[in-house]
Amino acid sequence: QRPCRRAKANNGKRRQAGGPFRHPSLEPVKMSWYWEEEDLYQDEPPFRIQRELDDIGQGHVTKQWASLEKEERRRLCEDTASLNFSELKKYFKGGKSKKSAADKAPKPIKEEQVFTKGSMVESSRQAFTDKGYQLIADGKVGIVLLAGGQGTRLGTKLPKGCVDIKLPSKKTLFQIQAERIVSLQKLAAEATFGEGSEVRKPIVWYIMLSEFTREYTESYFEKNAYFGLQKDQIFFYTQGSLPCLSEEDGKILMASPSAVAKAPDGNGGIYRALRSSGCLEDMARSGIQAVDCYCVDNLLAHVADPFFLGFCFSKGADVGCRTVAKASADEKVGVFVRRGKGIGVVEYSELDEAEATATKPNGELLYNWSNICMQVRHSKTRQDTLCYSPSLYPFHSSLSFRFR
């Protein structure tokens, strides 16, 4: 059997499943320079580590040092070396900041910025679809899936894609989406090369997982023979993590006396993960020119829709976003807005009530077009802009509550 595509480090060597990930924008404080093996036997934490932590207001991290065993101390030293706490404190403040009265309201999307399939003549729709099939058949389309979350809202800690969602068929989200890719690449081959043609260049499926879901997910795919896909057309990689901070004062929370509490870094972490994991290099080697991106919990996702791929490619769009109108003014979903010469997204929590309920003369919501996290990106934009400009992306607070 051919080896499954796995994330690689920047030096080209294979990474171990679930291995550590570090954000380019959060380069670690070089604390490993500040402790040595003999420090683990001392009753006080290494002086230089403690000084570094005290300087950024996080001295409490080593509070339980005296009670820790040697290996626990080692883990704590390695944990503190993995993230740049001073940078995180700055991002914490940015995520907590609220819009001031002086801030201008976001500009709503213009009607001409939204295209609907139904508004096009049949010949145009078919031309875009044919172009999408050709891109797929020629191996120029990759699919990126965001699947790092657990099914906690469904009452389980299993990866979302592996959860029984109570369909009569008992199929999971991963199985449904894998089978759609199997069918799609076959349809593309026949549409491009003729009826009965075999798939010449299988679609590469880049699946972003988290440290909490990767091991189980890889095992799940293996046990199910990759649901009809070839093993080497799946590229598993791991998103990054960020330390959990107190909402009140930005203090780092501890999972235990020897471990910093961490959580996956959200969907925005995809850009750094693509760069750090080796996905970009793999895409370049494979000749991929367009990437379709979506989230695992979207059961209705039309994965790598040939029409949408062909439309975006033919229009020369850097990024194309699928959207649906909001169900109601109070629906908790981000909306597209105008930002500079392009578009952006404003989270529902960042719109005040007046903005969220504002309407046009025809009764349609002013901020009407929701972000359903389904995009197509041109490869040049993906590499040159998205993955190498981490400062473009603001941090947002995500609150969790701990009950004792």
Disulfide bonds with the S-S distance in Angstrom:
none
